[in-house]
Amino acid sequence: MKNPSSKTNPEGPYERLNNALGELGYDRDALGEPGYDRDALKKMELLTMLEQKLSNLLGIKGDLRKLDILIGLLTDHFLGRTTTMSSLAGASKLTYSTAFRAIEAMVDGGAIVRRTKTKSGKTFSLHPSPDLLAGWHATMAEAQIWAGSKTTKIDQHQTISTGKFGPSIGLLSALPESVGLSGGLRFLMHADPTFMAMHSLKRQFELILGVKIRSKALAIDRLDDEIRRNASRKKSEFDIIACDMPWFGDLIANNQLLPLNAPGADIKDQYSDFYPDAIQNVTRSGNIYGIPILTTAEMLVYREDLFSEMDLTPPRTTSELLDTASEIMTNSSVPYGIAWNGARGTAMGHTFMTVMAAHGCPIVDLPLTQDGFGLPDDVMLRPKANFLRLEAQETLEFLFRLLPLSPPNVLQMNWYDRARSYALGDVGMAYSHTLLANLFELDSSSAAHGSTGYVAHPTGCNGTPVCPLGGYALAIPANIEPSRIEGARKAIDALTSPEAVKLYVANGSLASTRYSVNADIEVKSLSPMIQAVDCMSRNKILRMWPRPPVRGIKAIITIAGEEVHDALLGKKSLKDALEAAQIRSEKLG
C-alpha cells in the first residue's frame, strides 16, 4: 500500500482520513484500510455534519465566524431576553461594523426576523425565525443521536425530522407581531403543574407574545369564585381565564364567554389535533368557547412492582378493587390499599360523580349516544340529578366499603393529597388525576417512580371502562374590552400551540392535550402515562360525560360532596344522604 502522505497522487478520502487520524495521535502505519478507528471517524463525521448544518442555518456557507451571533440570538430567545442589534453585535467576537453586516445578511436570508416595537418602526427587536429554530432543533437532535452511536455510522440524510427516529415538534418562535395588549396580558390561571410551568417560563412567553404577562394563580374553588366575580364587573379585569372543563356549561349558558372561532369555521377539522372529547366539552351550537391547554384523565394508578411481587392483576371491577386493596393491606408492607378524594365539598363531589360514571350512569340525566352519553341540545337546560338512581346507591355503598381500606385521613384528602400519599408509598393504588403524575413519574425519590401502571376506573355492575376527562381550557371573558379581543385570541393560539404544550411537558407538566405532542419522540421518553392517556382517548375511554359541562353542574357537585361526606362520617344514613341530595338539587331550579 502506498504511503498515504505521498505527494505523487491527489489526496483521496482515505488519505485525508489517515492524515487526520495521525494528527489526532494515532499511529498511521498501524492503520489498515478495513480496520480504522471507527470512534475517531464518528467524531470527525459529527464535526463535519455540524459545520455543514450550522453554516446552512446561518445562511452564509462556510463562514462560522457568525456562529457567535447565532448562539447569542438563541440564548436570548431561550432566556426570554430582548435582543437588539447592539446587544447581538456586542455578544459576537466581531467588530461592530462586521457584526452589523452579518446580522443584516442573516435578516435578508431569513434566519433572523425583526419585530417592530413602536408604530414608527424605528425601534425593533431581533428574533430567530421559525425556520432557524426548526433547523437548530433538528441539528441538535441529530447531533445527540450521532454522539450516542458508538460504532454505527448514521446516514447524514436521515435525521430526526424525517421520521427515521420518530416525529419531533420544534421550538416555540416569537410571534411576527406583538399581541399589542396595552399594559400587558392579564391572565387568571389555576395553580397546578402546567400553569406553574408556564409561570416559570414567563420571561420566554413575554418574549414570544411581545408583552408583559400579569398572572394570578388560584386554587380551584377560589378560581371559580374569581371567575364569577369577574363576570359581574362592567369590564373584565382579565384578558384570558383558565376554566375547569365542567364549568363551561354554566359559563356558556350565562353568556360569560366569547366564541373563539370564525363564523362558519369547521371546528372538528380545525381542532382535530386535540382530544375529541375535550373539544366537545367547550363547543356549543357550532361555536368553540375555550381552547384546551391541558387535558387530564382520572385513572386508577397502581404499583406495578408491588402487584408483580404479590402476583396481583389490575382490578377491572369495583369488587376486584375492594379485594385487591384488602390483599395489599393484609399481605404487604404498604400500610393502606388505596387513596382517593374524600374532603368535604368539591373534592368528594368529584369522587362520587366519577365513580358513579364507572357504575354506568352520569350524575345528571344526559341523552344516550351510541358510545355513551352526550350533552343536551339546549344550553339553558338544567339536567335532572340522578341521586335516586340505583347506580348512585351502589356508588355510595362502594365508597363506604372503601373507607377501612384507605388512609385514616381520607375524608380530608384532596387531589394533591391522594397523589402525594401514593407517591410516598402509603398506598398501593389511588384514584388520581394524571395532572399530578409528576409527583411520582418525575421524582426519583418516590416509592412509585418508574413503577406505575394506569387503568380505567374499575366498573360497577352496569358500567363500562371509562376515564373521566379533566383539565382546563383558555377562554376570553365576554365583558373584555373590545380593543383587547384580537390580542387575547392571538395569545391563546400561541399558548395552546403544539410547541407551547411540549414546552410545558418538558418543564414539569405531564398533561398534554394534543395528539401531535404525545407522538413527539422526546415527549414519549418522559413518561408512559402520556401514551396511556393518548391510547384511552383514541379508544373512546377518555370521556367528557362523567364530568358533564351542563348548567348547574357545579352546584350539584357541591351538594354531592356535602351529603356523601356526611353519610361517610355516619351523620346520616346512605339512603337519607341521597334523598337529601336529590331534594336540594331539584330546588336549584
Backbone hydrogen bonds, N-H to C=O, Kabsch-Sander energy under -0.5 kcal/mol:
donor,donor_aa,acceptor,acceptor_aa,energy
6,S,3,N,-2.2
16,R,12,G,-2.6
17,L,13,P,-2.3
18,N,14,Y,-3.0
19,N,15,E,-2.8
20,A,16,R,-2.3
21,L,17,L,-2.6
22,G,18,N,-1.9
23,E,19,N,-1.9
24,L,20,A,-1.2
25,G,22,G,-1.6
26,Y,21,L,-2.3
28,R,26,Y,-0.7
30,A,27,D,-0.7
31,L,28,R,-1.5
35,G,32,G,-1.2
36,Y,33,E,-0.6
38,R,36,Y,-0.8
41,L,37,D,-2.0
42,K,38,R,-2.7
43,K,39,D,-1.9
44,M,40,A,-2.0
45,E,41,L,-2.9
46,L,42,K,-2.4
47,L,43,K,-2.3
48,T,44,M,-2.6
49,M,45,E,-2.8
50,L,46,L,-2.7
51,E,47,L,-2.5
52,Q,48,T,-2.5
53,K,49,M,-2.7
54,L,50,L,-3.0
55,S,51,E,-1.9
56,N,52,Q,-1.9
57,L,53,K,-2.4
58,L,54,L,-2.2
59,G,55,S,-0.9
60,I,55,S,-1.0
63,D,60,I,-1.7
64,L,62,G,-0.6
66,K,63,D,-1.4
67,L,64,L,-1.5
68,D,65,R,-0.7
69,I,66,K,-0.6
70,L,66,K,-1.6
71,I,67,L,-2.7
72,G,68,D,-2.5
73,L,69,I,-2.5
74,L,70,L,-2.5
75,T,71,I,-2.6
76,D,72,G,-2.1
77,H,73,L,-1.9
78,F,74,L,-2.5
79,L,75,T,-1.8
80,G,76,D,-1.0
80,G,77,H,-0.5
81,R,76,D,-2.7
88,L,84,T,-2.4
89,A,85,M,-2.4
90,G,86,S,-2.4
91,A,87,S,-1.3
92,S,88,L,-0.9
92,S,89,A,-0.6
99,A,95,T,-3.2
100,F,96,Y,-2.9
101,R,97,S,-2.0
102,A,98,T,-2.3
103,I,99,A,-2.8
104,E,100,F,-2.5
105,A,101,R,-2.2
106,M,102,A,-2.1
107,V,103,I,-2.2
108,D,104,E,-2.7
109,G,105,A,-2.0
110,G,107,V,-1.1
111,A,106,M,-2.1
112,I,106,M,-1.5
113,V,127,H,-3.0
115,R,125,S,-2.6
117,K,123,T,-2.7
118,T,123,T,-0.9
121,G,118,T,-1.0
125,S,115,R,-2.6
126,L,83,T,-2.7
127,H,113,V,-2.2
129,S,111,A,-2.4
133,L,129,S,-2.6
134,A,130,P,-2.5
135,G,131,D,-2.5
136,W,132,L,-2.8
137,H,133,L,-2.7
138,A,134,A,-2.4
139,T,135,G,-2.5
140,M,136,W,-2.7
141,A,137,H,-2.3
142,E,138,A,-2.4
143,A,139,T,-2.4
144,Q,140,M,-2.1
145,I,141,A,-1.8
146,W,142,E,-2.8
147,A,143,A,-2.9
148,G,144,Q,-1.6
149,S,145,I,-0.6
149,S,146,W,-1.2
150,K,148,G,-0.9
153,K,151,T,-0.5
158,Q,155,D,-1.8
159,T,157,H,-0.9
162,T,159,T,-1.3
163,G,160,I,-1.0
164,K,159,T,-0.9
175,L,208,I,-2.5
179,V,209,L,-2.4
182,S,180,G,-0.8
184,G,181,L,-2.4
185,L,212,K,-3.0
187,F,185,L,-0.6
187,F,214,R,-2.8
188,L,240,I,-2.4
189,M,187,F,-0.6
189,M,216,K,-3.0
191,A,218,L,-2.0
192,D,190,H,-1.6
196,M,192,D,-2.7
197,A,193,P,-2.3
198,M,194,T,-2.2
199,H,195,F,-2.3
200,S,196,M,-2.3
201,L,197,A,-1.0
202,K,199,H,-1.6
205,F,201,L,-2.4
206,E,202,K,-2.5
207,L,203,R,-1.8
208,I,204,Q,-2.3
209,L,205,F,-2.7
210,G,206,E,-2.1
211,V,206,E,-0.8
214,R,185,L,-3.5
214,R,212,K,-0.5
215,S,213,I,-0.7
216,K,187,F,-2.3
218,L,189,M,-2.0
223,L,219,A,-2.8
224,D,220,I,-2.1
225,D,221,D,-2.0
226,E,222,R,-2.3
227,I,223,L,-2.3
228,R,224,D,-2.0
229,R,225,D,-2.4
230,N,226,E,-2.6
231,A,227,I,-1.8
232,S,228,R,-1.0
232,S,229,R,-0.7
233,R,229,R,-0.5
233,R,230,N,-1.1
236,S,479,N,-2.1
239,D,186,R,-2.5
240,I,186,R,-1.9
241,I,475,A,-2.6
242,A,188,L,-2.1
243,C,241,I,-0.6
243,C,473,A,-2.6
245,M,471,G,-1.7
247,W,244,D,-1.5
248,F,245,M,-1.4
249,G,246,P,-0.9
251,L,247,W,-2.3
252,I,248,F,-2.5
253,A,249,G,-2.0
254,N,250,D,-2.2
255,N,252,I,-1.7
256,Q,251,L,-2.8
258,L,476,I,-2.3
260,L,288,I,-3.2
261,N,288,I,-0.5
265,A,262,A,-2.1
267,I,265,A,-1.3
270,Q,266,D,-2.7
271,Y,267,I,-2.4
272,S,269,D,-1.2
274,F,271,Y,-1.4
275,Y,513,T,-1.1
278,A,275,Y,-0.7
279,I,275,Y,-1.7
280,Q,276,P,-2.6
281,N,277,D,-1.7
282,V,278,A,-0.8
282,V,279,I,-0.7
283,T,280,Q,-1.1
284,R,287,N,-2.6
287,N,284,R,-2.3
289,Y,282,V,-2.8
291,I,474,L,-2.1
293,I,472,Y,-2.2
294,L,472,Y,-1.7
295,T,512,S,-0.8
296,T,470,G,-1.7
298,E,468,P,-2.2
299,M,297,A,-0.8
299,M,432,S,-2.3
300,L,455,V,-2.6
301,V,299,M,-0.6
301,V,430,A,-2.9
302,Y,453,G,-1.7
303,R,428,G,-2.0
304,E,302,Y,-0.8
304,E,451,S,-2.3
305,D,451,S,-0.6
307,F,303,R,-2.5
308,S,304,E,-2.4
309,E,305,D,-2.2
310,M,306,L,-2.2
311,D,307,F,-0.5
311,D,308,S,-0.7
312,L,307,F,-3.1
318,T,459,T,-2.4
321,L,317,T,-2.2
322,L,318,T,-2.1
323,D,319,S,-1.9
324,T,320,E,-2.7
325,A,321,L,-2.7
326,S,322,L,-2.0
327,E,323,D,-2.2
328,I,324,T,-2.2
329,M,325,A,-2.0
330,T,326,S,-2.1
331,N,327,E,-2.6
332,S,328,I,-0.9
336,Y,426,D,-2.0
337,G,405,L,-1.6
338,I,405,L,-1.5
339,A,429,M,-1.3
342,G,340,W,-0.6
342,G,410,V,-0.5
342,G,413,M,-1.2
343,A,413,M,-2.7
344,R,411,L,-0.5
345,G,561,G,-0.9
348,M,343,A,-2.1
349,G,345,G,-2.7
350,H,346,T,-2.2
351,T,347,A,-1.7
352,F,348,M,-2.6
353,M,349,G,-2.3
354,T,350,H,-2.6
355,V,351,T,-2.5
356,M,352,F,-2.2
357,A,353,M,-1.4
358,A,354,T,-1.4
359,H,355,V,-0.7
359,H,356,M,-0.7
360,G,357,A,-1.8
361,C,356,M,-1.7
365,D,384,K,-2.9
366,L,364,V,-0.6
369,T,372,G,-2.4
372,G,369,T,-0.9
374,G,367,P,-2.8
379,V,377,D,-0.7
381,L,378,D,-1.5
386,N,363,I,-2.8
389,R,386,N,-1.5
392,A,389,R,-0.6
393,Q,389,R,-1.5
394,E,390,L,-2.6
395,T,391,E,-2.1
396,L,392,A,-2.2
397,E,393,Q,-2.3
398,F,394,E,-2.1
399,L,395,T,-2.3
400,F,396,L,-2.1
401,R,397,E,-1.9
402,L,398,F,-1.3
403,L,399,L,-1.1
405,L,402,L,-1.4
406,S,403,L,-1.9
410,V,407,P,-2.0
412,Q,409,N,-2.3
413,M,410,V,-1.3
418,R,414,N,-2.2
419,A,415,W,-1.6
420,R,416,Y,-2.7
421,S,417,D,-2.5
422,Y,418,R,-1.9
423,A,419,A,-2.5
424,L,420,R,-2.3
425,G,421,S,-0.5
425,G,422,Y,-1.1
426,D,421,S,-2.1
427,V,421,S,-0.7
428,G,336,Y,-1.1
428,G,337,G,-0.5
429,M,337,G,-1.1
430,A,301,V,-1.9
431,Y,339,A,-2.2
432,S,299,M,-2.7
432,S,430,A,-0.7
434,T,297,A,-1.9
436,L,433,H,-1.7
437,A,434,T,-1.7
439,L,436,L,-1.8
440,F,437,A,-1.5
441,E,437,A,-3.3
442,L,438,N,-1.2
444,S,442,L,-0.7
446,S,443,D,-1.8
447,A,423,A,-2.0
448,A,423,A,-0.7
449,H,446,S,-1.3
451,S,448,A,-2.1
453,G,302,Y,-2.6
455,V,300,L,-2.1
457,H,466,V,-1.8
459,T,316,R,-2.4
460,G,358,A,-2.0
462,N,359,H,-0.5
463,G,460,G,-0.9
467,C,541,I,-3.1
469,L,543,R,-3.1
470,G,296,T,-2.8
472,Y,294,L,-1.7
473,A,243,C,-1.9
474,L,291,I,-2.6
475,A,241,I,-2.6
478,A,256,Q,-2.1
480,I,477,P,-1.5
484,R,481,E,-2.6
485,I,482,P,-1.3
488,A,484,R,-2.1
489,R,485,I,-2.3
490,K,486,E,-2.2
491,A,487,G,-2.0
492,I,488,A,-2.2
493,D,489,R,-2.3
494,A,490,K,-1.9
495,L,491,A,-2.7
496,T,492,I,-1.5
497,S,494,A,-1.0
501,V,497,S,-2.7
502,K,498,P,-2.4
503,L,499,E,-1.5
504,Y,500,A,-2.1
505,V,501,V,-2.2
506,A,502,K,-2.4
507,N,503,L,-0.7
507,N,504,Y,-0.9
508,G,505,V,-1.2
509,S,504,Y,-2.3
512,S,510,L,-1.0
515,Y,273,D,-3.0
518,N,514,R,-1.9
519,A,515,Y,-1.7
520,D,517,V,-1.2
521,I,167,P,-2.8
524,K,520,D,-2.6
525,S,521,I,-0.7
526,L,523,V,-1.7
527,S,523,V,-0.8
530,I,527,S,-0.7
531,Q,527,S,-0.6
532,A,528,P,-1.7
533,V,529,M,-2.3
534,D,530,I,-2.1
535,C,531,Q,-2.5
536,M,532,A,-2.0
537,S,533,V,-2.1
538,R,534,D,-2.3
539,N,535,C,-1.8
540,K,537,S,-1.6
541,I,536,M,-3.3
542,L,536,M,-1.7
543,R,467,C,-2.1
543,R,541,I,-0.8
547,R,544,M,-1.5
550,V,548,P,-1.8
551,R,381,L,-0.7
553,I,550,V,-1.7
556,I,552,G,-2.0
557,I,553,I,-2.5
558,T,554,K,-2.0
559,I,555,A,-2.4
560,A,556,I,-2.6
561,G,557,I,-2.5
562,E,558,T,-1.6
563,E,559,I,-2.7
564,V,560,A,-2.4
565,H,561,G,-0.6
566,D,562,E,-2.0
567,A,563,E,-2.0
568,L,564,V,-2.5
569,L,565,H,-1.5
570,G,567,A,-1.1
571,K,566,D,-2.6
572,K,566,D,-0.7
577,A,573,S,-2.2
578,L,574,L,-1.9
579,E,575,K,-2.2
580,A,576,D,-2.5
581,A,577,A,-2.1
582,Q,578,L,-2.1
583,I,579,E,-2.4
584,R,580,A,-2.5
585,S,581,A,-2.2
586,E,582,Q,-2.1
587,K,583,I,-1.1
588,L,585,S,-1.1
589,G,586,E,-0.8
